[in-house]
Amino acid sequence: QVHLVESGGGLVQTGGSLRLSCVTSGSTFNFYVMGWFRQAGGKEREFVAAASRNGLSTLYGDSVKGRFIISRDNAKDTVYLEMNSLTPEDTAVYYCAANDRLMTRHSSEFDYWGQGTQVTVSS
C-alpha cells in the first residue's frame, strides 16, 4: 500500500496564497501519477490538479486553472499544490491521491488517498 500524508492547510485571507504538500511512502514515487482533489461541505469531491510521473504534464480543474500550480519533487517523494488568489469558494478539505496508470481528472481512477488537510479562506 502507498501512504500519502498531506500538510500545509490552514486559514488564509481572500486573495492570499497557501502551499500544500503531500509526502508519499510505501512504493516508488515516480511510478505514480499524483493528483489533488477537494471536497467542500455538502459538495461532491472535485478534481483540482494532476501531475504526470515526471511532473512535465499537468491537468487542472476549471475552477482553479490559472490560480493553482501542481508540482512534484521526486527526490523528496513529494507533490505540492501552490494555491493563489484564494477565495472562500476554495474552502474545502484537500486530498492528495495517486495512481499508477493514467493522467486523469476522475477520482475513481486514483487508488491511494491521503487523509486530507483543511483549507479555509476567510472573506
C-alpha positions in Angstrom: 0.0 0.0 0.0 1.0 3.6 -0.7 0.7 6.0 2.1 0.1 9.7 1.5 0.2 12.5 4.1 -0.9 16.0 3.3 0.2 19.1 5.2 0.1 22.9 4.8 -3.6 23.6 5.2 -4.9 26.4 7.4 -6.7 29.7 7.5 -5.9 32.3 4.9 -7.5 35.6 3.8 -9.2 36.1 0.5 -6.6 36.9 -2.1 -3.9 35.1 -0.2 -1.8 32.1 -1.1 -1.1 28.7 0.5 1.1 25.8 -0.3 0.1 22.3 0.3 2.5 19.3 0.4 1.9 15.6 0.2 4.6 13.1 1.1 4.4 9.6 -0.3 5.8 6.4 1.1 5.4 2.7 0.6 6.4 2.5 -3.1 8.4 4.1 -5.8 7.1 7.6 -6.1 8.0 8.2 -9.7 5.8 5.3 -10.8 2.7 7.3 -9.8 0.6 9.9 -11.3 -0.3 12.3 -8.5 -3.4 14.3 -8.0 -5.1 16.8 -5.8 -8.9 16.8 -5.1 -11.0 18.8 -2.7 -14.3 18.4 -1.0 -16.3 21.3 0.4 -19.1 20.8 2.9 -22.2 19.4 1.2 -20.5 19.0 -2.2 -19.1 16.2 -4.2 -15.4 15.6 -4.4 -13.9 17.8 -7.1 -10.8 17.4 -9.2 -8.2 20.1 -8.6 -4.9 19.1 -10.4 -2.8 16.2 -11.5 0.8 15.8 -12.5 2.5 13.1 -14.6 5.2 10.9 -13.3 8.0 13.4 -14.2 5.9 16.4 -13.5 6.1 17.8 -17.0 2.4 17.2 -17.9 -0.3 18.7 -15.7 -4.1 18.9 -15.6 -6.2 21.4 -13.8 -9.8 21.7 -12.9 -11.7 24.6 -14.5 -12.3 26.4 -11.2 -8.6 26.6 -10.3 -6.8 26.9 -13.7 -4.6 29.9 -13.8 -4.5 30.2 -10.0 -3.2 26.9 -8.7 0.1 25.2 -9.7 0.9 21.5 -9.1 4.5 20.4 -9.0 6.5 17.5 -7.7 9.9 16.7 -6.4 10.6 13.1 -7.0 13.8 13.2 -4.9 11.6 14.1 -1.9 8.7 11.8 -2.8 6.5 15.0 -2.5 3.9 16.6 -4.6 2.9 20.3 -4.0 -0.1 22.5 -4.7 0.5 26.2 -4.8 -2.8 28.0 -4.4 -3.0 31.7 -5.2 -5.8 34.3 -5.4 -7.8 32.3 -2.9 -11.5 32.9 -2.4 -14.0 31.5 0.1 -15.1 29.1 -2.6 -11.8 27.4 -2.3 -12.6 26.4 1.3 -12.5 22.6 1.4 -10.6 19.6 2.6 -7.9 19.0 0.1 -6.8 15.4 -0.6 -3.7 14.0 -2.2 -4.1 10.9 -4.4 -2.0 8.5 -6.5 -2.5 6.0 -9.3 0.0 4.0 -11.4 -1.9 4.2 -14.7 -3.4 7.4 -16.1 -3.3 11.1 -16.2 -7.0 11.7 -15.4 -9.5 14.0 -13.7 -11.6 11.1 -12.5 -11.3 10.4 -8.8 -12.3 6.7 -9.4 -9.0 6.1 -11.2 -6.9 7.0 -8.2 -6.1 4.1 -5.9 -4.4 5.7 -2.9 -5.6 8.7 -0.8 -4.3 10.8 2.0 -6.4 11.9 5.0 -6.8 15.4 3.8 -5.9 18.9 5.0 -8.4 21.6 5.7 -8.1 24.9 3.8 -10.3 27.8 5.0 -10.4 31.1 3.2 -11.9 34.0 5.0 -13.9 36.7 3.3 
